[in-house]
């Protein structure tokens, strides 16, 4: 059998969809088709699917909630795994082990109800915890690295590996999983150190965080926080975009939010194209660089290929 035939047989065994539009699976509701699309809901199934894809020597992409991701209009070749693994268990004291597909918001509430504090800041984050790991996701002065004890990954060779936080190079919106020597490792679980807390106090803090996010962040399909903040001694990305008079600027279906300038919204889902979002991102970078000398770096991940007509 050829590699293509092996891949097709493996995908049929896993119940994969062919040419599935990724606009259905990203928060911004933009993106071309996945060559093969597989949903996995159990940790071992995730490991097996990763190994199967790599045995067939094909490109592999893992999506969680699809937030902070822009898939180009040509879509993604190879296999796209939608990680819906959502198990969480207490492993002693205030330690928990959680599947990488678990959503931040759900995890924050479930741990709070169990009397465990430390994740309240994550209640407003729409993504999955595994998706937030490579960028050391954070909010309101807290980051994932504050709680991380270890992670379990599938290596590029298909082996299970375990790493502590000191080995991950975690920094502001970056890590060795994203831009270092651990690229290609896919997290399947994380172990976090929480602390004992009062259930009602934790839930009240979650309500406060959610209300704060609702008052500051726009609703509807968007790229979320699009650019990294330049540095502690610099204006934020949102401030720079606002100062440049770019709030409300639109290209096609992509529009900079009037509510929060670091959000790029999808204001015409039926006609949205990734190329318009990329053009608006480029425009922001160019104008900010010209006006302030600061080159804004995207916080989002841009994946896939351009469409043939672009």
N, C-alpha and C positions, 0 to 999 in steps of 0.2 A: 504493500500500500504506500502511496505517496504521503507526504506530510499533510497535504491538504485533505486527503481522504481520512487520515488518522484524526485530524482536528474535527472534521465533520462528524465522524463516528462518536468522538468524545463529547461533542456538544449535544448531539442527539441524546446520548445517555444522560447528560446533565439537565435535559429539558430546556436547552437554550433557544432563544428567539433569534432569527436572522434578520438583519437590517432594521433593528429596533430604533426608532427615533429617540435620540438622547434628550431632546427638548422635553420629553415626558418625565425625565429623571433628574433634571437640574433645577435648582431654585430659581434661576433666571428664565427658565423655560425657553432656552435657545440651545441648538446643537444638532449636528447632522447625525446620521445613523451609526450604530455600532454594528460591525460585521457579525459578531455574535454577542448576545446579551444573556447573562445568567444571574438569577437571583439566588442567593444563599442565605439560609436562616439559622444554621447550626455551625458551631466553631469547626468541627471536624469536616463538615461539608465545605467550608471555606478553604481549609488547608488542602483538601483533596482537589478542589477546583483549581486552586493556584498551581498545584503540582501537575495536574492534567494539562493545563494550558502551557506550562513551561516544558513539559515533556514533548509537546508537539512543536516546540520552537517557534511559538507565535508571540506577537506583542500582547502584553497583558496590562490592563488598567483596572484599578479598583475604585469604585465610587461608594461613598457613604450616603449622606443625605443629598449630595449634589450641590451644597452651598459653597460659595467662594470659588466656583469653577466656571470657566467659559470653554465650551467645546466648539471648535471651529465648524463651519458649515459643511465641510467634507466628511465630518464624523471621525470615527476611530476604527482603525483596522484591528484585526485580531479579536481578542476576547475582552469584554467589559464585564466585570463582576460587580453586581450591586450587593453590597454588604449589609444584610439585615440581621446579623447576629446580635442578640440583645440580652444575653444572660449576665447576671450580676450576682455574686455571692460574697458573703462575709467569710474571711478565712482566718479570723482571729483578732480579738480586740477591735481596733478601729481600722484594720486593713480590709480592703475589698479587692476582688479580682473581677474585672468587667470586660466583656467582649468589645472588640474594636468598633462594631457597628452600632453600639448603644448611643442614643442621642443624648447630648449634653443636658437638655432641659428635663428629659425624663429621668436621667440619672440624678440630677440635682434634687428633684422632688422625692424620688424613692429613697435616697440616702437620708434626706431630712426627716422623712416619716419614720425612719429607723433610728432616729436620734443621733445621726452622724453629721457633723458640721464640716465645712470646708469647701463645698462646691456651690454655695449659694450664688456666687458671682457668675456661674455658668448657666443660670436658668434662662437667660435670654438668647443664648447662642443656638442657632437653628441646626447646626451640623452634628455629625457623629464624632465621638471622641477620638476614634482612630484617624479620621480625616483631619482633626485639629492637631494631632500629635506632631506631624512634620513641621508645622509652623508654630509650635508651642503656643497654642491658642490661649487667649486671655481676655479679661475685661475688668474694668474698674480697679486696676492696680494689682490684680492677681493673674497668675498664669498656671498652666498645667504643670510646669516644672516644679512649682511649689509643693505639689502633692505626689509626684511620681516616684515610685519605688523601683519598678522594673517594667519591662515590656517583653512579650514573647512575639517573635516574628517567624515568618517563613523566608528563608534566605533565597538568593537567586538560584542556588543549587537544589532548593527544595527541602533543606534541612530546617529543623526547628532550632532557633537561637534565642538566647535571653540576654538582655542588656540592661544595665543600670543607668540612672540619669547621667552620671559622669561620662559615660561612653557615647552619649547621644548628641553632644555638642549643642545643647538647647540654649537658644538665645532669643532675642526679640524677633518673632515671626520667622524663625529659621532653626534648622537642626541638621545634623549629618544625614538624616533620613531624606531631607529635601535637597541638600546641595553638597553633601560630603560623601565620605567613604561608605556609608550605609544605604546609599541610593539603591533601590532594587529590593531591599528588605520590606516586607509587608507585615504590618502589625496585626496580630490576631487577638491579643488580649493585653490589658494593662493592669498593673497592681498599684493601688493608690493608698496613701496613708492619710486618713481623715482623723477627726478628733471627736470626743464625746460632746454632744450638744443637746440643747433643749429643743424638743420637737416644735413647739409653738414659736419659739424665737427664730429657729431656722426657716420655718415656713413663712413667717412674717418678713424675714429678710428677702426671701425669694419673691414674695409679692412686691416688695419695694423695688427690687432689681427689675422685675418684669414691667412694672409701671414706669420706671425710669427709662427703660429701653423703648417702651411704647411711645413715650412722650418725645424721645429724641430721634428714633429711627423710623424711616418710612415703611409702610406696609406694601404688600404686593410683590410680584417677581422682581428680583434685582440681583446684582452681583454681590450685595452686601458691602462690607468695608473693602473698597477696591484697591486703595494704595496704602503702603506702609507709612507710618509717621516718620519724618526725616530724622528726628533725634530729640533728646530731652531739652536741648537749648534752642530748638527751632520751633516755629509755628507748626501746628498739626497739619496733616494733609488737607483736612476739611477747611481749616482756616486759610491755607494758601489758595485753594480752589475758590473759596468765597471772595478773598481779597482780589483775585484775578477777574472777578465779575463773571464767572463761568456757571453759577447756579442757573439751572433751567436750560442750559445749552443742550441742543438735541441734534442727533444725526440718525435719521431713520427712526427706528423704535427705541433707540438708546437715548436716555435723557438723564442729565445730572439732577439729582433731587434738589428741590427748593427747600426741603426740610433739613437735610444733612448732606453737605456737599461731597462727602466721600462715598456716597452711594450712587451707583448708576442703575437707573430703573429701566425695566422693559415696559414701555407705555403702549405698545401695540403688538400684543402677543401673536396675533394671527399673521403678522407680516415681519416678525423680528428675524434678524440675521446677525450672526456673530460678527461679520465683517463691519457692521455699523458700530458695535461696541468696541471693537479694536480700533476703529478710526477715532472714536471719541476719547478713548484712553490715550492714544497717540497725541491728539490735539491738546489734552490737558497737560501731558508731559512737556510738550513743546512750549506752550505758553507759560507754564510755571518756570521752566528753565530760562526762558527769555526774560521774565520779569524779576525773578529772584535768584537765579543761578543754581537753584536746587533741582536735581533730577529725581522726580518721584518714582519709586519702584513699586510695581504691582504687588499687592498682597495675594491676589487671586492666582490660581493656576490656570494657564491657558493650554489646552490639550487639543490634539487632533490635527487634521489636515484641512487645507483650504479646498473649497469646492472648485470644480473644474472650470466654472465660469468666472472665477475671481482673478 
